[in-house]
């Protein structure tokens, strides 16, 4: 698995992609694992995520980009903090926020800053 997923704090799912990239054939596994946590969330008690990316220069497969759009449209997904993204990913996230008409994703330089925002 090119990622690690753990519920570290109540309601905050930590997803770590450090040093790896998600390939097209791994997207279904990622979505299955993610839905394990999302499926128990509700719009009233949404799932928050802390994603550690550290993937400078990597590109997401089109299947994963579509999955991100679908997931961000789900009201059970709350705040999403991401650490370690490059310019390409920043543009992708900005586009996704506009397309889904949500404002639930923030980008941070450190994990501490990201966690502080998620806990607000």
MIDOSE-1310 file (N, C-alpha, C; in nm, 2 decimals, decimal comma, always signed):
residues 120
xxxx	+0,08/-0,12/+0,00/+0,00/+0,00/+0,00/+0,09/+0,12/+0,00; +0,06/+0,22/-0,09/+0,15/+0,34/-0,10/+0,10/+0,45/+0,00; +0,02/+0,41/+0,10/-0,04/+0,51/+0,19/-0,06/+0,44/+0,32; -0,07/+0,52/+0,43/-0,12/+0,47/+0,56/-0,23/+0,55/+0,60
xxxx	-0,33/+0,49/+0,66/-0,45/+0,55/+0,70/-0,48/+0,51/+0,85; -0,50/+0,61/+0,94/-0,52/+0,58/+1,08/-0,61/+0,69/+1,14; -0,70/+0,65/+1,22/-0,78/+0,74/+1,30/-0,69/+0,77/+1,42; -0,63/+0,89/+1,42/-0,53/+0,93/+1,53/-0,61/+1,00/+1,64
xxxx	-0,70/+1,08/+1,61/-0,77/+1,16/+1,71/-0,92/+1,15/+1,67; -1,00/+1,16/+1,77/-1,14/+1,15/+1,74/-1,19/+1,24/+1,62; -1,24/+1,17/+1,52/-1,30/+1,24/+1,41/-1,20/+1,29/+1,31; -1,06/+1,27/+1,33/-0,96/+1,31/+1,24/-0,88/+1,19/+1,18
xxxx	-0,90/+1,17/+1,05/-0,83/+1,06/+0,99/-0,70/+1,11/+0,93; -0,59/+1,04/+0,97/-0,46/+1,08/+0,92/-0,43/+0,99/+0,80; -0,40/+1,05/+0,68/-0,36/+0,98/+0,56/-0,22/+1,02/+0,52; -0,13/+0,92/+0,52/+0,01/+0,96/+0,49/+0,05/+0,90/+0,36
xxxx	+0,09/+0,98/+0,26/+0,14/+0,94/+0,13/+0,29/+0,97/+0,12; +0,36/+1,00/+0,23/+0,50/+1,04/+0,23/+0,58/+0,94/+0,15; +0,65/+1,00/+0,05/+0,75/+0,93/-0,03/+0,69/+0,83/-0,13; +0,56/+0,83/-0,15/+0,49/+0,74/-0,25/+0,39/+0,82/-0,33
xxxx	+0,35/+0,75/-0,43/+0,24/+0,81/-0,51/+0,13/+0,70/-0,53; +0,01/+0,74/-0,55/-0,10/+0,65/-0,57/-0,11/+0,62/-0,72; -0,10/+0,50/-0,76/-0,11/+0,46/-0,90/-0,25/+0,43/-0,93; -0,28/+0,43/-1,06/-0,42/+0,41/-1,11/-0,48/+0,28/-1,05
xxxx	-0,40/+0,17/-1,05/-0,46/+0,04/-1,01/-0,47/+0,03/-0,85; -0,43/+0,14/-0,78/-0,44/+0,14/-0,63/-0,55/+0,23/-0,58; -0,62/+0,30/-0,68/-0,72/+0,39/-0,64/-0,84/+0,32/-0,57; -0,88/+0,21/-0,63/-1,00/+0,13/-0,57/-0,97/+0,09/-0,43
xxxx	-0,85/+0,04/-0,40/-0,81/+0,00/-0,27/-0,82/+0,12/-0,17; -0,76/+0,24/-0,22/-0,77/+0,36/-0,14/-0,91/+0,40/-0,10; -1,00/+0,40/-0,21/-1,13/+0,44/-0,18/-1,21/+0,34/-0,09; -1,18/+0,21/-0,10/-1,24/+0,12/-0,01/-1,20/+0,14/+0,13
xxxx	-1,07/+0,16/+0,15/-1,02/+0,19/+0,29/-1,07/+0,32/+0,34; -1,08/+0,43/+0,26/-1,13/+0,56/+0,30/-1,28/+0,55/+0,34; -1,36/+0,47/+0,26/-1,50/+0,46/+0,29/-1,52/+0,38/+0,42; -1,43/+0,31/+0,47/-1,44/+0,24/+0,60/-1,47/+0,35/+0,71
xxxx	-1,40/+0,46/+0,69/-1,41/+0,57/+0,79/-1,53/+0,67/+0,75; -1,54/+0,70/+0,62/-1,65/+0,79/+0,58/-1,79/+0,73/+0,60; -1,80/+0,61/+0,58/-1,94/+0,55/+0,59/-2,00/+0,55/+0,74; -1,91/+0,58/+0,84/-1,97/+0,59/+0,97/-1,98/+0,74/+1,01
xxxx	-1,94/+0,83/+0,92/-1,96/+0,97/+0,95/-2,10/+1,01/+0,91; -2,14/+1,13/+0,96/-2,27/+1,19/+0,92/-2,25/+1,33/+0,88; -2,34/+1,40/+0,81/-2,33/+1,54/+0,79/-2,32/+1,62/+0,92; -2,39/+1,57/+1,03/-2,38/+1,64/+1,16/-2,25/+1,61/+1,23
xxxx	-2,19/+1,50/+1,21/-2,06/+1,46/+1,27/-1,97/+1,42/+1,16; -1,92/+1,51/+1,07/-1,84/+1,47/+0,96/-1,70/+1,43/+0,99; -1,64/+1,35/+0,90/-1,51/+1,31/+0,90/-1,41/+1,42/+0,86; -1,31/+1,45/+0,94/-1,21/+1,54/+0,91/-1,08/+1,46/+0,87
xxxx	-1,00/+1,52/+0,78/-0,88/+1,44/+0,73/-0,76/+1,53/+0,74; -0,65/+1,47/+0,78/-0,52/+1,53/+0,78/-0,44/+1,45/+0,68; -0,40/+1,51/+0,57/-0,33/+1,43/+0,46/-0,19/+1,49/+0,46; -0,09/+1,40/+0,47/+0,05/+1,43/+0,46/+0,09/+1,38/+0,32
xxxx	+0,12/+1,48/+0,23/+0,14/+1,44/+0,09/+0,29/+1,43/+0,06; +0,37/+1,53/+0,07/+0,51/+1,52/+0,04/+0,54/+1,45/-0,09; +0,47/+1,49/-0,19/+0,48/+1,43/-0,32/+0,52/+1,52/-0,43; +0,62/+1,60/-0,41/+0,65/+1,71/-0,51/+0,68/+1,65/-0,65
xxxx	+0,61/+1,70/-0,74/+0,63/+1,66/-0,88/+0,54/+1,54/-0,92; +0,47/+1,48/-0,83/+0,38/+1,37/-0,87/+0,25/+1,42/-0,93; +0,19/+1,33/-1,01/+0,06/+1,37/-1,07/-0,04/+1,26/-1,03; -0,16/+1,30/-1,01/-0,26/+1,20/-0,97/-0,33/+1,15/-1,10
xxxx	-0,35/+1,02/-1,10/-0,42/+0,96/-1,21/-0,56/+1,02/-1,22; -0,62/+1,02/-1,34/-0,75/+1,08/-1,37/-0,85/+1,02/-1,28; -0,84/+0,89/-1,26/-0,94/+0,82/-1,18/-0,94/+0,87/-1,03; -0,82/+0,91/-0,98/-0,81/+0,96/-0,85/-0,86/+1,10/-0,84
xxxx	-0,83/+1,18/-0,94/-0,89/+1,32/-0,95/-1,04/+1,32/-0,94; -1,10/+1,23/-1,02/-1,25/+1,22/-1,01/-1,29/+1,17/-0,88; -1,22/+1,08/-0,82/-1,26/+1,03/-0,68/-1,25/+1,14/-0,58; -1,15/+1,23/-0,59/-1,14/+1,34/-0,50/-1,26/+1,43/-0,51
xxxx	-1,30/+1,46/-0,64/-1,42/+1,55/-0,66/-1,54/+1,48/-0,60; -1,56/+1,36/-0,62/-1,68/+1,29/-0,57/-1,68/+1,29/-0,41; -1,56/+1,26/-0,36/-1,55/+1,26/-0,21/-1,58/+1,39/-0,15; -1,52/+1,50/-0,21/-1,54/+1,63/-0,16/-1,68/+1,68/-0,17
xxxx	-1,76/+1,62/-0,26/-1,90/+1,66/-0,27/-1,99/+1,59/-0,16; -1,93/+1,50/-0,09/-2,01/+1,42/+0,01/-2,02/+1,50/+0,14; -2,14/+1,53/+0,19/-2,15/+1,62/+0,31/-2,10/+1,55/+0,43; -2,06/+1,42/+0,43/-2,01/+1,35/+0,54/-1,86/+1,38/+0,56
xxxx	-1,80/+1,44/+0,46/-1,66/+1,48/+0,46/-1,65/+1,63/+0,51; -1,59/+1,65/+0,62/-1,58/+1,78/+0,68/-1,45/+1,85/+0,64; -1,38/+1,91/+0,73/-1,25/+1,98/+0,70/-1,15/+1,88/+0,66; -1,07/+1,93/+0,56/-0,96/+1,85/+0,51/-0,83/+1,94/+0,51
xxxx	-0,74/+1,90/+0,59/-0,61/+1,97/+0,60/-0,50/+1,89/+0,53; -0,42/+1,96/+0,44/-0,32/+1,89/+0,37/-0,19/+1,96/+0,39; -0,08/+1,88/+0,41/+0,05/+1,93/+0,43/+0,14/+1,87/+0,33; +0,23/+1,96/+0,27/+0,33/+1,91/+0,18/+0,29/+1,90/+0,03
xxxx	+0,21/+1,99/-0,02/+0,18/+1,98/-0,16/+0,25/+2,08/-0,25; +0,27/+2,04/-0,37/+0,34/+2,13/-0,47/+0,24/+2,22/-0,54; +0,29/+2,30/-0,63/+0,20/+2,39/-0,71/+0,09/+2,32/-0,79; +0,13/+2,21/-0,85/+0,03/+2,13/-0,93/-0,09/+2,09/-0,84
xxxx	-0,06/+2,04/-0,72/-0,17/+1,99/-0,64/-0,25/+2,11/-0,58; -0,18/+2,22/-0,56/-0,25/+2,34/-0,51/-0,36/+2,39/-0,62; -0,32/+2,39/-0,74/-0,41/+2,42/-0,85/-0,52/+2,32/-0,86; -0,49/+2,20/-0,85/-0,60/+2,09/-0,85/-0,70/+2,11/-0,74
xxxx	-0,65/+2,13/-0,62/-0,74/+2,15/-0,50/-0,82/+2,28/-0,52; -0,76/+2,39/-0,57/-0,84/+2,51/-0,59/-0,95/+2,48/-0,69; -0,92/+2,41/-0,80/-1,02/+2,38/-0,90/-1,13/+2,30/-0,84; -1,09/+2,20/-0,76/-1,19/+2,11/-0,70/-1,28/+2,18/-0,60
xxxx	-1,23/+2,28/-0,53/-1,31/+2,35/-0,43/-1,42/+2,44/-0,51; -1,37/+2,50/-0,62/-1,47/+2,58/-0,70/-1,57/+2,49/-0,77; -1,53/+2,37/-0,81/-1,63/+2,28/-0,88/-1,73/+2,22/-0,78; -1,69/+2,19/-0,66/-1,78/+2,13/-0,56/-1,85/+2,24/-0,48
xxxx	-1,81/+2,37/-0,50/-1,87/+2,48/-0,42/-1,86/+2,46/-0,27; -1,74/+2,41/-0,23/-1,71/+2,40/-0,09/-1,59/+2,48/-0,05; -1,57/+2,50/+0,07/-1,45/+2,57/+0,12/-1,40/+2,49/+0,25; -1,38/+2,36/+0,23/-1,34/+2,28/+0,34/-1,20/+2,23/+0,34
xxxx	-1,12/+2,27/+0,24/-0,98/+2,22/+0,23/-0,89/+2,34/+0,25; -0,79/+2,32/+0,34/-0,68/+2,41/+0,36/-0,55/+2,35/+0,34; -0,45/+2,42/+0,30/-0,31/+2,37/+0,28/-0,22/+2,44/+0,39; -0,13/+2,36/+0,44/-0,05/+2,40/+0,55/+0,10/+2,36/+0,53
xxxx	+0,18/+2,43/+0,60/+0,33/+2,40/+0,59/+0,37/+2,30/+0,69; +0,29/+2,29/+0,80/+0,33/+2,20/+0,91/+0,21/+2,12/+0,96; +0,23/+2,00/+1,01/+0,13/+1,92/+1,06/+0,06/+1,98/+1,19; +0,14/+2,05/+1,26/+0,09/+2,12/+1,38/-0,02/+2,23/+1,35
xxxx	+0,02/+2,31/+1,24/-0,08/+2,41/+1,20/-0,21/+2,35/+1,14; -0,19/+2,24/+1,07/-0,31/+2,17/+1,01/-0,40/+2,11/+1,12; -0,34/+2,05/+1,22/-0,42/+2,00/+1,33/-0,49/+2,11/+1,41; -0,42/+2,22/+1,43/-0,48/+2,33/+1,50/-0,61/+2,38/+1,43
xxxx	-0,60/+2,39/+1,30/-0,72/+2,43/+1,22/-0,83/+2,32/+1,22; -0,79/+2,20/+1,22/-0,89/+2,09/+1,22/-0,97/+2,09/+1,35; -0,90/+2,13/+1,46/-0,96/+2,12/+1,59/-1,04/+2,25/+1,63; -1,04/+2,35/+1,54/-1,12/+2,47/+1,57/-1,26/+2,45/+1,57
